[in-house]
Amino acid sequence: MAYQCFEISEAGGVAHLKMARPERRNAMTSAFWRELPEIVRRLDARALVISSTGPHFCAGLDISMFGSGALTTETVTARRQFREKLEELQASLSSLAEARFPVVAAVQGGCIGGGVDLVTACCLRYATRDAFFVIQEINLGMMADVGTFNRMPKQLPEAVVRESADLLYNLVVLWVHSGVHPDDVWTEMHRREQMFGIAEKVPKDLVQSTTRRKVVALEARRVRKRR
C-alpha cells in the first residue's frame, strides 16, 4: 500500500518506517496523522525504527492544519472541535507508545514541535551530531499537549524538563543516544546490531502493553520499596 507521508520496509523482523516528504521537511499534515496509526497497527514486526529523509527529521505540525479551522478556539463550537482534533492527534502518536514491539526514533537535523511529541512516544531515541530539538509550542504561547509534556517527565526528571523546556538541546545528552554521523544513523544501528538484538528478545506473542502501564508498575515498585 502506498502512503503520502511514509515509506515502509522490513528486514530481519525489524520494520523501518521512513518519513518521506523532505521537500516539506516532513511536516505533519492531516494525512500524516491518519496514516501513522494505520501503519503501526498493521505491522507484524518485532521492532520498529522511525527515521526521516532530507536535512531535518521533522518540522512539526504542517501549517495547513491551522488553516483547516479545527485548531481555533474563538467559539464554543470551535473549542469543542479543537478538543476533538487534539484527542485525534494524541491517539495517533499514542499508537507508538501502545505498540506491542519496541519503537526507536533515528533523528537527524531539526526535530521541532510535533516531531518532539513523536519521539517522546518512542522507546529509544538515537540522534546524529547535528540534531537539535525544539518545543516550538512554547514560542507560540501554546501547551505542548500532544505528548511532550505528558511523556517527557517520565523519561527525565520533571524539574530538569521544566527548567530546560526552552533549551531542549541541553537535554540531548540525557535523553537520546547522540554522536552518530548525520549520514549513518540507520547504517550505524545495523552495524551495532542494536535493533536486531532487541528483535530477537521480543516474544512473538508479546501482549500489547502501554507505556503508561509500565510507568505505573515501576512507580508501584518504588513505593513498595520506600515502605
N, C-alpha and C positions, 0 to 999 in steps of 0.2 A: 504494500500500500504506500502511495506517495503522500508526503506531508508538505505543507507550505513552509514550515519553520524548522524542520528537523530531518536528519538522515540517521538511519538506524542500521547497525550491523551487529554480528555476533561471532565470536570465536572462542572455543575452549570453555564454553559456559559463561563467558563474560560478554554482556551486551554493551555496545558503545553507542550512546545517543549524542549526536553532534548537532548543535545549533547551526543552521545553515543560511543565515541572512547577513553575511559580513558587510554588505553594502549599506545596511541599516544598523550596523553594529549590534546585530542580534537583539534589537529592541523587542519587547514583549507585546505583540499585537493580540487581538481577540483570538485569532487562530492559534497562537502560542498557548494561551491559557486553556483552550479547548483540546488541543492535540496532546499536550503533556500527560495529563492523567490517563487519556485513552491509550497512549503508547505504554506507559508504565504498567497499567493493569493487564495489558495483553502479553507482556513479556513472560517467556518461560525460560528465564536465565537464573544463574546462581549468584550473579553480581552485576552491577551496572556502573559504568563510567559515563559521566556527562562532561562533554568538552564543547569547544566552540571553534568557529572559523574567523579569520580576519585578525586585525590587530588587538581587538578587545573582546573579552568574554561576553559581556552583556551591558548594554546601555540603560537597562531598566525599562520601565513602562513606556510603551510607544505613545507618542503624542496624539495619535489617532484615538486612543482610548479616552482622552479628555474631551475630544470633540463629539463623542458618541452621546453625550447627555446623561450617561449613567453615573458620572462621578461629580455631580454638582449637588449642592445642599441648600439651594435657595428656597425651596418649598417643602412642605411636609411630604408630598409625594416624591419629590426628588431625594429627600433624605431616606425614605423607605427604599427607593431603588438603589441608592448608594450602598445601603447596608446589604441588600441582596447581592449586589455586584461584588462587594467586599468579601462576603462569605463564599461566593463562587471562586474568587481568586485565591482565597485561603485554602479552599478544598483542593484546588489544582496543585498547589505546592505540597499540600499535606499528603498527596499520593506518593511522594518520595519518602516522607517520614514514615508512612504506613506500609511501605513496600516490604515484602517478606524476605528480600535479599538486601545485602549491603549496597549503599549508593555512594559513589566517590565523585567529587567535583574536581576537574582539572582546569584551573583558572589561568588565563594569560591576559596581560594588559588590564584594562579597566573592568571592574566588577561594581556596578553602580545601581543604587536604588533597589529595584526588584531583583537584580542579579544577586545582591546580598541576601535578600529574602530566600532566593532559590538555594544558595549554597548552605544556608543555615539548616535547611531541611535535609541535607545530605549527612551521611555518617562521617565521612572524612573529606578533607579539603587539601588538594595539592595546588601550589601556586608557583608560577615562574618568577624569576628575579625581578622582572619588570611589572609584576602585578600590583595593583592598588585597589583599595576598597573604599567606597563612599556610601554612607547612609544619606542619600540625596534628600530624603524627605525632610530632614531637619533644616535644610537650606530653604525649604518652601513653607516652613511652619506647619508641617504635617506629622502625624504619628506613623511610624513605620510598622503598620499593623497587619501586614500580610505574612509576617513570620519572624522578622528580625528581632524585635524586642520581646517576642514570645519565647523564642528558642535560644538566642544567644546567651542570656543569663544562665541557662542550663549548661552551656558549653564553656563559659568563662565566669569568673567571679562577678556577681552583679555590680559591685562597686567599680570594678575595672570598666565594665561596659558603660556605666553611667558617666564616668569621668572621661572616657575616651571615645564616645559616640561620634564626636565631630572630628576626631583624628584617628579614624579606624585603621589607618596604615600602621599605627603603633602596635596594633593587636596582632598583626600578621605573624610575628614570631611565636605567639602563643596559640593562635587559632588555626593556622594552616601549616602544612609541610612545605616550606618555601626553599628557593635556591636552585630550582631546576631551570635549565636554559630555555628561553622562550620557544624555541623550535622543537623541543624534545620532551614535552610533557608526556605525551602518550607513549613514545618510544622508551623513555626512561622508566615509566611504570611497568612496561613489558619487561625491560631488562632486569629490573629488580624482582620481577615476578610477584609484585605485591598483590595485584588483583587475582592472579591465578592461585596464589596461596590462600587468599580468602575464599575463593570459589570452591576449592577442594574441601574446605572445612564446613561449608554451609550445607546441612542436610537438605535433600530434595523435598522432603515432606515438612520442611520448617513451616510452622503455622504462622499466619500473618500476625504481626505484632506492631505496636505503635511506639514511637519514641516516648510519648507521654507515659505509657505503662512501664517502660524501662526506668524512666526517671523516678516514678512513684515507688517502684520496688527498691531502687537504690536509696531513696530518702528514707523509706521504712526501715531498711537495714541500718542506716546511720542512726536513726532514732533509737532503735533497739540497743545498739552498741553504747550510746550515751547513757541509757538507763542502767 
